[in-house]
Amino acid sequence: MPAQHNRHRTQAERREQTRTALLDATIDCLVEVGYARTSVQEVCARAGVSKGAVQHHFSAKAELMAAAVEHLTEKLKEQRLAAMADLPAGAARVPAAIDLLWEAYSGTLSTAVTELWVAARTDPELRAAIRPVDRALGRSVLENIAAVTENIPRERVETLFWLTVNLTRGLALDAELGGDPTRRKQLLEEWKRIAVELYTGD
């Protein structure tokens, strides 16, 4: 009986390993070749699995794309949680939290998500798949931020959070388009200054 249990557990681990390989390969494709050239065949080749393996885990390409973004975001969130626990106290916490959000919403995640949202504008199936993922993950990050933010109203925390998310997404897109890095840094620093004033109520 124990041997059977171990065999089932190994099968589950193999399924999870295959799923992770597919999701990592999907993100790599989105970043390197863009959504239009990210085919299921290309994802399978990079992941080293058969096309049937994708169909076993995901019923449609749109579902695979949404799951890949969620997978990447969860990995980034895990990396940031430890850093959030070490945020300084008081007003100094605000610029430090903004730096964390900038790191989370720029780079690989920004590139992958931008590819998907542009494609989703004219692809209802993709839009329907990634919208709930995007909203759920946004709420999850907000709850993490709220948990380490003390002495200010929830409404103000939410305002600061969503302003920061939308600013950092815009700055990340600017980076993708080859915008001036000095200007991005100046804008981020200016937002930190404003955010501290909003945080303290000055």
Salt bridges, closest charged atoms under 4 A:
ASP24 OD1 - HIS71 NE2 2.80
ASP24 OD1 - LYS75 NZ 3.38
GLU32 OE1 - ARG46 NH1 2.87
GLU42 OE2 - ARG46 NE 2.73
GLU74 OE2 - LYS77 NZ 3.42
ASP99 OD1 - LYS192 NZ 2.64
GLU103 OE1 - ARG80 NH1 3.73
ASP134 OD1 - ARG169 NH2 2.79
GLU143 OE2 - ARG154 NH2 2.48
GLU150 OE1 - ARG93 NH1 3.01
GLU158 OE2 - ARG154 NE 2.87
ASP174 OD1 - ARG183 NH2 3.01
ASP174 OD2 - ARG184 NH1 3.17
GLU189 OE2 - LYS192 NZ 3.04
GLU190 OE2 - ARG193 NH2 2.49
GLU197 OE2 - ARG193 NH1 2.92
